[in-house]
């Protein structure tokens, strides 16, 4: 009898014991989010570490923590652009770290930051961000109208930044203006890099001359020259053969050298066979879904000369 009572008590208490063990070994609750002002302070510390020590991934991580608490929490970071005394590379960090986190909520703020009374660097950076919303299909008609105005802005730095980001967005008028920008002697290597990298694929065939010049321009980044070589290998004709062959002969970068050789052989083969590249038709393709980011990444506008 006593044994039965003992077993009954053990079986009765076992679920309570296991329940207590389960609670004790459970996953602790996540820590509360860091206060926004602390996150902003950490971001400022990262952004002001100097151009040779910019930690973009860390800055982007802090931005993501901010927007996770609400889109309005990102406004203090955007306000850096309103500070005319802020370091130009701190403003570049604003662009590099906030672009993926921006939403339509921020459009009006960016429009205000492109106003004539704001300094040139800040206006160009704000235009870049405003245009990125259009490129990601997150902008409104009001934002688009402002970008169209900025493409004719009296300030060349602002004007060119607006043209180049809208070139990436695929706006035909901006693509045409970017092409006009290429031969201008005042166009910088950074801007030429953007012209090449931002060129919509459908426009390459009509602008192989630009890409042929880019292949041999050692002032351009390797990424820009790689794109030029690859695209000419796919759609180039006899007019680009000399540039590709010269690159294959004189290039010191072994990767670019091999790419140029392969592209030249591809073009030469098409020429001998009488094959002609056909423009890529995109007008019947559906637009990318909201929030989609282009496979190309928009180069951030460089600080104005002398800054």
HELIX and SHEET records of a PDB file:
HELIX    1   1 UNK A    2  UNK A   24  1                                  23    
HELIX    2   2 UNK A   36  UNK A   47  1                                  12    
HELIX    3   3 UNK A   51  UNK A   53  5                                   3    
HELIX    4   4 UNK A   56  UNK A   67  1                                  12    
HELIX    5   5 UNK A   71  UNK A   74  5                                   4    
HELIX    6   6 UNK A   75  UNK A   78  1                                   4    
HELIX    7   7 UNK A   79  UNK A   82  5                                   4    
HELIX    8   8 UNK A   88  UNK A   98  1                                  11    
HELIX    9   9 UNK A   99  UNK A  101  5                                   3    
HELIX   10  10 UNK A  104  UNK A  106  5                                   3    
HELIX   11  11 UNK A  107  UNK A  113  1                                   7    
HELIX   12  12 UNK A  120  UNK A  135  1                                  16    
HELIX   13  13 UNK A  141  UNK A  150  1                                  10    
HELIX   14  14 UNK A  156  UNK A  168  1                                  13    
HELIX   15  15 UNK A  172  UNK A  182  1                                  11    
HELIX   16  16 UNK A  189  UNK A  198  1                                  10    
HELIX   17  17 UNK A  201  UNK A  204  1                                   4    
HELIX   18  18 UNK A  205  UNK A  207  5                                   3    
HELIX   19  19 UNK A  208  UNK A  216  1                                   9    
HELIX   20  20 UNK A  222  UNK A  235  1                                  14    
HELIX   21  21 UNK A  238  UNK A  240  5                                   3    
HELIX   22  22 UNK A  241  UNK A  250  1                                  10    
HELIX   23  23 UNK A  254  UNK A  273  1                                  20    
END                                                                             
